[in-house]
């Protein structure tokens, strides 16, 4: 064999001492590489063994690359093992890359896998694409599957947001206060874009108020509250919502005020005020007419006084012309005196009759 150190020495290169330093550097590099490999191997060996034993299909280099992609390998391995053991990979093409992509999109990978397993066990049609879309939309897909399997009950109205009852007025004017309990099941197909529980509560409340308002007598509602439930349930209130209404039960109905009678009393009072206003208007008009007539009387009396002022002039003219004699004048005075006496007697009689109790 040719001595490398001798060749370097012949070429004017580094000597034997320099060759030792190079060998030491190479050996140190190899030791460090082996040490790092052992650390990495020890870190991912357990996960790799789990993947091999469960046939998860995740290679050792892929486990190492997950760290560079800042994906928790233990989480992905656990979710992939759950999917394989539950038989999801035989039905849905759930790859390791899809799990990593969903995690990088801020999705809840374990929640989606558990929801798919629960849906498969309950024979609910739910695939991987729909499940991850629902999860990325901000909905709890596992809770939705549980609600689809085990329906839940919603109080209407919601006691957390509005204390009280659903107030409605029947056809006879009697107020009824109702409380209902709505049993709903999640509709997985409409979970993305579907309305929430608040819409269900609002629609059910509107339906109950409308049904009570269309009833002619409040006693019919008290006797058969199931009729209200059937009427509201047949209106298709779950349209465009994330739920399917299973049943609507009227939990309680209380009789409130007589709104019709109160409205009639208010209307009668308003009519009375209008009549009083009209009567006051007519009284004012009559008073004004009376004042006008009094003015006319005073005017006519003034005319009479003016006419009486002409009498002495006429008598004087009659004396000058000879149409009236002295005897005629005295006879006229006697007639006037008799007339004044009768008027005075008649006036005293009226005064005495008015003073008599």
SULVENRA-V464740 format. One line per field, one symbol per residue. psi: psi as a letter, one per 20 degrees, with the letter a starting at -180 (. if undefined). A space follows every 50 residues. Layout:
psi->???
This chain:
psi->qppghhghhhijaqahghhhhghhggghggghghghghggghgjgghggg hghjlhkorghhhhhhhhjlpohhgggghhgggghijhihgpnorhhhgg ghghjkqnghhgghghgghhhjlpoprgggghggghijqnhghggghhgn qrppporoihhopbropqprhjjpppoqpqpppqppohhjhoiqqahhhg gggggghgggghhiphphhhghhmhhhgghghhjilijpkrjrpogqopo hqpqpcrnhghhhhghgghghghgghggghghghghghhghgghhgghgh hhhgghghhighhhgghhghijipaghhghhhggghggghghggghghgh hghhip.
